[in-house]
């Protein structure tokens, strides 16, 4: 155990690390823990850190142009292709499931496409009943070096776990050569290593070590956990913070990096869980989405009362609506634990309330107008605002728009 480490360990009585309050007698606040967890749940601290360079992506992820070739679109995808949905050509997230029809034992490929935009369409050259749909999206899950199946059936879904949006025969631009990952150097700053990290500094291994990153606020409470990250330990040097700290370089960066634009939400939460509403309101769309990852999930059984009031002044985008709904039901720093995937056709259907609840949505016109051209409905019949109201009402919440 490192110098002063005894102060971190008291009679925890089997309490998990996520539930503890962590402190150290150092001139810099403790912000991060690196923790590994065995299959039986045993947790081990690798290091405590005051800072982390290279944790956040500094650029927007690249967007790519793809063609859904030989497509039979349905629902909101069909409406976007036809241009008949009042500019609803921004489809949000789609999921692709690629089956190789020539290989009986080949595993299907699953892809996630984020922030999909329909750019146009044209008749398919081989089948007049089908179209080629040109889209732009952020692509994740690319199998490097694969040329893709020669004969395939590509099923298109309305986001992960969402409803059916059609199929196509192939996706041009989806497969291709391996693209070298370019990541900025990452460094654990002001690091106090424990036994496992000290061992890795002297005995390197080619494979990365799986760890979880615990994020702490100023009081030492765990406010978030980023799971299943890979640690490739490089060299160590005396820290720029001085004292007995080390700065430990991570080879190949830290995988995966946290999303571009998420840093402001981390900084706000580091000051402590919010005690007043709308602490998220000054964040942009990406920051609000990250805010929801820190917010505590609350179900309707934990609601602030039978009549809840939603401050709709800042519900100007999708994550803003979700932030506002969560705080209305559970108070500052809460997010609604109901399944938002229902908006995209998740078959779970959502949960119903054990008793009546009324949600008074003040300034509802803000979200209604701001999201008039946004839809998550599989059929493309409802705006995002209308879908949210329907979801809440299906859950047993009476929505009154004020």
C-alpha positions as CSV (number, residue, x, y, z in Angstrom):
1,X,0.0,0.0,0.0
2,X,1.4,3.4,-0.9
3,X,2.3,6.1,1.7
4,X,-0.8,7.4,3.3
5,X,-2.9,4.7,1.7
6,X,-4.0,3.5,5.1
7,X,-6.2,6.6,5.4
8,X,-8.3,5.2,2.5
9,X,-9.1,2.0,4.2
10,X,-11.2,1.7,7.2
11,X,-13.8,-0.9,8.3
12,X,-15.7,-1.0,5.0
13,X,-17.6,-4.2,6.0
14,X,-17.8,-5.5,2.4
15,X,-19.1,-2.1,1.0
16,X,-18.5,-1.8,-2.7
17,X,-16.1,0.8,-3.9
18,X,-18.8,2.7,-5.7
19,X,-20.6,3.3,-2.3
20,X,-17.5,4.6,-0.4
21,X,-16.3,8.1,0.3
22,X,-12.7,8.4,-0.7
23,X,-10.2,10.9,0.8
24,X,-6.5,11.4,0.8
25,X,-4.2,13.8,2.6
26,X,-2.7,15.5,-0.4
27,X,-2.7,19.2,-1.6
28,X,-4.7,18.3,-4.8
29,X,-8.2,16.9,-4.9
30,X,-8.6,13.2,-5.6
31,X,-10.6,13.0,-8.9
32,X,-10.2,9.5,-10.3
33,X,-9.7,5.9,-9.2
34,X,-8.6,3.0,-11.5
35,X,-10.2,-0.2,-10.3
36,X,-10.2,-3.7,-11.6
37,X,-12.9,-6.2,-10.8
38,X,-12.7,-10.0,-10.8
39,X,-15.4,-12.4,-12.0
40,X,-16.5,-12.9,-8.4
41,X,-16.9,-9.2,-7.7
42,X,-13.6,-8.6,-5.9
43,X,-12.4,-5.1,-6.5
44,X,-8.8,-3.9,-6.5
45,X,-7.5,-0.3,-6.7
46,X,-4.8,0.2,-9.3
47,X,-4.2,3.9,-8.7
48,X,-5.6,7.2,-7.4
49,X,-5.1,10.3,-9.5
50,X,-5.6,14.0,-9.3
51,X,-5.8,14.5,-13.1
52,X,-6.0,12.7,-16.4
53,X,-4.7,14.2,-19.7
54,X,-6.1,12.7,-22.9
55,X,-9.2,11.4,-21.3
56,X,-11.5,13.4,-23.6
57,X,-11.6,13.4,-27.4
58,X,-10.6,16.8,-28.6
59,X,-12.4,16.6,-32.0
60,X,-15.8,15.6,-33.3
61,X,-15.8,12.0,-34.4
62,X,-15.5,11.7,-38.2
63,X,-18.7,11.4,-40.3
64,X,-18.9,9.1,-43.3
65,X,-21.0,9.0,-46.4
66,X,-22.7,5.6,-47.0
67,X,-25.2,4.2,-49.5
68,X,-28.0,1.8,-48.6
69,X,-28.0,0.0,-51.9
70,X,-31.1,-1.9,-53.0
71,X,-33.1,-0.5,-50.1
72,X,-36.8,-1.2,-49.2
73,X,-37.3,1.6,-46.7
74,X,-40.3,1.6,-44.3
75,X,-41.7,4.0,-41.7
76,X,-39.8,7.1,-40.9
77,X,-36.9,6.1,-43.2
78,X,-39.4,5.9,-46.1
79,X,-40.8,9.3,-45.2
80,X,-37.3,10.8,-45.1
81,X,-36.5,9.3,-48.5
82,X,-39.7,10.6,-50.0
83,X,-39.2,14.0,-48.4
84,X,-42.7,14.0,-47.0
85,X,-42.1,14.5,-43.3
86,X,-41.5,18.2,-42.9
87,X,-37.7,18.2,-43.1
88,X,-37.4,15.2,-40.8
89,X,-34.4,13.9,-42.7
90,X,-32.3,13.7,-39.5
91,X,-32.9,10.2,-38.4
92,X,-30.9,10.1,-35.2
93,X,-29.4,6.7,-34.5
94,X,-29.9,3.6,-36.7
95,X,-28.7,0.0,-36.2
96,X,-27.7,-2.3,-39.1
97,X,-27.7,-6.1,-38.8
98,X,-25.7,-7.6,-41.7
99,X,-26.3,-11.3,-42.5
100,X,-24.0,-13.1,-45.0
101,X,-26.4,-15.2,-47.1
102,X,-23.6,-17.3,-48.6
103,X,-21.9,-18.4,-45.3
104,X,-24.0,-20.6,-43.1
105,X,-21.6,-20.3,-40.1
106,X,-20.6,-16.7,-40.5
107,X,-21.6,-14.5,-37.6
108,X,-23.7,-11.4,-38.5
109,X,-22.2,-8.0,-38.2
110,X,-23.9,-5.4,-36.1
111,X,-23.3,-1.7,-36.7
112,X,-24.4,1.5,-35.0
113,X,-24.9,4.6,-37.0
114,X,-25.1,7.9,-35.0
115,X,-26.8,11.1,-36.0
116,X,-27.9,9.8,-39.4
117,X,-28.8,12.3,-42.1
118,X,-30.5,11.4,-45.4
119,X,-28.8,13.2,-48.2
120,X,-30.8,11.9,-51.1
121,X,-31.9,8.8,-53.1
122,X,-32.0,7.3,-56.6
123,X,-33.5,4.3,-58.3
124,X,-31.6,1.1,-57.9
125,X,-30.0,0.0,-61.2
126,X,-30.8,-3.7,-60.7
127,X,-34.3,-3.5,-59.3
128,X,-36.7,-0.7,-60.1
129,X,-38.7,-1.6,-56.9
130,X,-35.8,-0.6,-54.7
131,X,-33.8,2.6,-54.1
132,X,-30.3,3.5,-53.2
133,X,-30.4,5.9,-50.2
134,X,-27.4,8.1,-49.5
135,X,-26.8,8.9,-45.9
136,X,-24.2,10.6,-43.7
137,X,-23.4,9.2,-40.2
138,X,-20.9,8.5,-37.5
139,X,-20.1,4.8,-37.8
140,X,-19.0,2.6,-34.9
141,X,-18.1,-1.1,-34.8
142,X,-16.2,-1.3,-38.0
143,X,-14.5,-4.7,-38.5
144,X,-11.1,-3.7,-39.8
145,X,-9.9,-5.1,-43.1
146,X,-13.2,-6.8,-44.0
147,X,-14.5,-6.5,-47.5
148,X,-18.0,-7.5,-46.4
149,X,-20.2,-10.3,-47.7
150,X,-20.8,-10.7,-51.4
151,X,-24.5,-11.5,-50.9
152,X,-26.1,-10.0,-47.8
153,X,-29.4,-9.1,-46.2
154,X,-29.0,-5.9,-44.2
155,X,-31.8,-5.3,-41.7
156,X,-32.3,-1.6,-40.6
157,X,-33.6,-0.8,-37.2
158,X,-34.7,2.4,-35.5
159,X,-31.7,2.6,-33.1
160,X,-30.5,-0.2,-30.8
161,X,-33.5,-2.3,-29.9
162,X,-35.8,-0.1,-31.9
163,X,-38.5,-0.8,-34.5
164,X,-38.1,-2.1,-38.1
165,X,-37.2,0.5,-40.8
166,X,-36.6,-1.8,-43.8
167,X,-33.7,-3.7,-45.4
168,X,-31.2,-3.3,-48.1
169,X,-28.8,-5.6,-50.1
170,X,-25.5,-4.0,-49.1
171,X,-24.1,-0.8,-47.7
172,X,-21.5,0.9,-49.8
173,X,-18.7,2.5,-47.8
174,X,-19.4,0.4,-44.7
175,X,-16.5,-2.0,-45.2
176,X,-13.0,-1.2,-46.1
177,X,-9.3,-1.3,-45.0
178,X,-8.2,-0.9,-41.5
179,X,-8.0,2.8,-40.5
180,X,-5.1,3.4,-38.1
181,X,-6.4,4.7,-34.8
182,X,-4.9,8.1,-34.0
183,X,-5.2,8.9,-30.4
184,X,-3.5,11.7,-28.4
185,X,-1.2,10.6,-25.7
186,X,-2.9,10.0,-22.4
187,X,-1.3,10.5,-19.0
188,X,-2.4,9.8,-15.4
189,X,-1.4,13.1,-13.7
190,X,-0.6,13.2,-10.0
191,X,-0.9,9.5,-9.7
192,X,-0.5,7.4,-6.5
193,X,0.0,3.9,-7.8
194,X,-0.9,0.7,-6.0
195,X,0.7,-2.8,-6.3
196,X,-0.9,-3.8,-9.6
197,X,0.1,-0.6,-11.4
198,X,3.6,-0.7,-9.9
199,X,4.0,-4.2,-11.1
200,X,2.8,-3.2,-14.6
201,X,5.4,-0.4,-14.7
202,X,8.1,-3.0,-14.5
203,X,6.5,-5.9,-16.3
204,X,4.8,-4.8,-19.5
205,X,2.2,-6.9,-21.4
206,X,1.0,-6.5,-25.0
207,X,-2.7,-6.9,-24.1
208,X,-4.3,-4.0,-22.3
209,X,-5.5,-4.4,-18.7
210,X,-9.3,-4.0,-18.3
211,X,-10.1,-1.5,-15.6
212,X,-13.0,0.7,-14.5
213,X,-12.6,4.5,-14.1
214,X,-14.3,5.8,-11.0
215,X,-15.1,9.5,-11.2
216,X,-15.2,11.4,-7.9
217,X,-16.6,14.7,-6.8
218,X,-14.9,17.1,-4.4
219,X,-16.3,15.4,-1.4
220,X,-14.8,12.0,-2.5
221,X,-18.0,10.4,-3.5
222,X,-18.2,8.3,-6.6
223,X,-20.4,10.2,-9.1
224,X,-19.9,7.9,-12.1
225,X,-18.2,4.7,-13.3
226,X,-16.8,4.2,-16.8
227,X,-16.6,0.4,-17.2
228,X,-14.4,-2.0,-19.3
229,X,-11.7,0.4,-20.3
230,X,-8.2,-0.8,-21.5
231,X,-5.1,0.3,-19.8
232,X,-1.7,0.1,-21.7
233,X,0.8,1.2,-19.2
234,X,3.9,3.0,-20.5
235,X,6.6,4.9,-18.6
236,X,6.4,6.8,-15.4
237,X,8.1,10.0,-14.3
238,X,8.0,12.4,-11.3
239,X,4.7,14.3,-11.5
240,X,4.4,17.9,-12.6
241,X,2.4,18.3,-9.3
242,X,5.4,17.5,-7.3
243,X,5.6,15.6,-4.1
244,X,5.6,11.8,-4.2
245,X,3.2,11.7,-7.2
246,X,4.0,10.1,-10.5
247,X,2.8,10.9,-14.0
248,X,2.1,7.7,-15.9
249,X,2.0,7.7,-19.7
250,X,-0.5,5.3,-21.3
251,X,0.6,3.9,-24.6
252,X,-2.0,4.3,-27.4
253,X,-4.1,6.6,-25.3
254,X,-7.0,5.6,-23.1
255,X,-9.6,3.4,-24.8
256,X,-12.2,4.4,-25.3
257,X,-11.9,8.2,-24.9
258,X,-14.8,10.1,-23.5
259,X,-17.0,11.8,-26.1
260,X,-16.1,15.1,-27.5
261,X,-17.9,17.9,-25.7
262,X,-18.5,15.9,-22.5
263,X,-15.8,17.7,-20.4
264,X,-18.0,20.5,-19.1
265,X,-20.6,18.1,-17.7
266,X,-17.8,16.3,-15.8
267,X,-16.6,19.6,-14.4
268,X,-20.0,20.6,-13.2
269,X,-20.6,17.2,-11.5
270,X,-17.1,17.3,-9.9
271,X,-18.4,20.2,-7.8
272,X,-21.0,17.8,-6.3
273,X,-24.4,16.5,-7.0
274,X,-26.7,19.5,-7.9
275,X,-29.0,20.8,-5.2
276,X,-30.9,23.2,-7.4
277,X,-32.7,22.5,-10.7
278,X,-31.4,23.3,-14.2
279,X,-27.7,23.0,-13.4
280,X,-27.5,21.3,-16.8
281,X,-29.2,24.2,-18.7
282,X,-26.0,26.0,-19.7
283,X,-24.5,22.9,-21.4
284,X,-24.8,22.2,-25.1
285,X,-26.4,19.1,-26.5
286,X,-23.4,16.9,-26.0
287,X,-22.9,18.2,-22.5
288,X,-26.5,17.5,-21.6
289,X,-26.3,14.0,-23.0
290,X,-23.2,13.4,-20.8
291,X,-25.0,15.0,-17.8
292,X,-27.6,12.2,-18.1
293,X,-24.8,9.6,-17.6
294,X,-24.0,11.1,-14.2
295,X,-27.6,11.7,-13.1
296,X,-29.1,9.2,-10.7
297,X,-31.9,7.0,-12.1
298,X,-35.2,7.4,-10.4
299,X,-38.5,5.6,-11.0
300,X,-41.9,7.0,-10.7
301,X,-42.3,5.4,-7.3
302,X,-39.5,7.8,-6.1
303,X,-41.2,10.8,-7.5
304,X,-41.2,14.1,-5.6
305,X,-45.0,14.0,-5.3
306,X,-48.2,13.1,-7.0
307,X,-48.1,16.4,-8.8
308,X,-44.8,17.1,-10.5
309,X,-43.8,20.4,-12.2
310,X,-41.5,20.4,-15.3
311,X,-39.6,23.6,-16.0
312,X,-39.7,23.6,-19.8
313,X,-37.7,26.8,-20.5
314,X,-34.5,24.9,-21.4
315,X,-35.9,21.8,-23.0
316,X,-34.6,22.8,-26.4
317,X,-33.1,19.5,-27.6
318,X,-33.6,15.8,-27.0
319,X,-31.2,15.4,-24.0
320,X,-32.7,18.7,-22.6
321,X,-36.1,17.2,-22.6
322,X,-34.8,14.1,-20.8
323,X,-33.0,16.2,-18.2
324,X,-36.1,18.3,-17.5
325,X,-38.4,15.2,-17.2
326,X,-36.0,13.5,-14.8
327,X,-35.7,16.6,-12.6
328,X,-39.5,17.1,-12.6
329,X,-40.0,13.5,-11.4
330,X,-37.0,13.0,-9.1
331,X,-35.6,16.4,-8.2
332,X,-32.3,18.0,-9.1
333,X,-29.7,15.6,-10.5
334,X,-32.2,12.9,-11.4
335,X,-33.0,11.2,-14.6
336,X,-36.2,9.3,-15.5
337,X,-35.4,5.6,-15.3
338,X,-38.1,4.6,-17.7
339,X,-37.1,3.2,-21.1
340,X,-36.6,6.0,-23.6
341,X,-36.1,3.3,-26.2
342,X,-39.9,2.9,-26.3
343,X,-39.9,6.1,-28.4
344,X,-38.0,4.1,-31.1
345,X,-40.1,1.0,-30.8
346,X,-38.4,-1.0,-28.0
347,X,-40.7,-4.0,-27.4
348,X,-40.6,-3.7,-23.6
349,X,-43.4,-1.2,-23.7
350,X,-42.2,0.7,-20.6
351,X,-43.4,0.5,-17.0
352,X,-46.7,1.6,-15.7
353,X,-47.2,3.6,-12.4
354,X,-48.5,2.0,-9.3
355,X,-50.6,5.1,-8.8
356,X,-51.8,8.3,-10.5
357,X,-49.2,11.1,-11.2
358,X,-49.8,14.5,-12.8
359,X,-46.9,16.2,-14.7
360,X,-47.5,19.9,-15.3
361,X,-45.2,20.8,-18.2
362,X,-44.6,24.6,-18.0
363,X,-43.6,26.4,-21.1
364,X,-44.3,23.3,-23.2
365,X,-44.3,25.4,-26.3
366,X,-40.4,25.6,-26.1
367,X,-39.9,21.9,-26.6
368,X,-42.8,21.6,-29.0
369,X,-41.3,24.3,-31.3
370,X,-37.7,23.4,-30.9
371,X,-38.3,19.7,-31.7
372,X,-40.9,20.2,-34.4
373,X,-38.6,18.7,-37.1
374,X,-37.2,15.9,-34.8
375,X,-38.8,12.5,-34.6
376,X,-37.9,9.1,-33.0
377,X,-41.2,7.5,-33.9
378,X,-40.7,4.4,-36.0
379,X,-43.6,5.3,-38.3
380,X,-42.5,8.9,-38.5
381,X,-46.0,10.2,-37.6
382,X,-45.1,12.0,-34.4
383,X,-42.6,14.7,-33.4
384,X,-40.2,13.9,-30.6
385,X,-42.3,16.1,-28.2
386,X,-45.5,14.3,-29.1
387,X,-43.7,10.9,-28.7
388,X,-42.5,11.9,-25.2
389,X,-46.0,13.0,-24.1
390,X,-47.4,9.7,-25.4
391,X,-44.7,7.7,-23.6
392,X,-45.4,9.5,-20.3
393,X,-49.2,9.0,-20.7
394,X,-48.7,5.3,-21.5
395,X,-46.7,5.0,-18.3
396,X,-49.7,6.4,-16.3
397,X,-48.6,10.0,-16.1
398,X,-51.2,12.7,-16.8
399,X,-49.4,15.4,-18.8
400,X,-50.9,18.9,-18.5
401,X,-49.3,21.4,-20.8
402,X,-49.0,24.9,-19.4
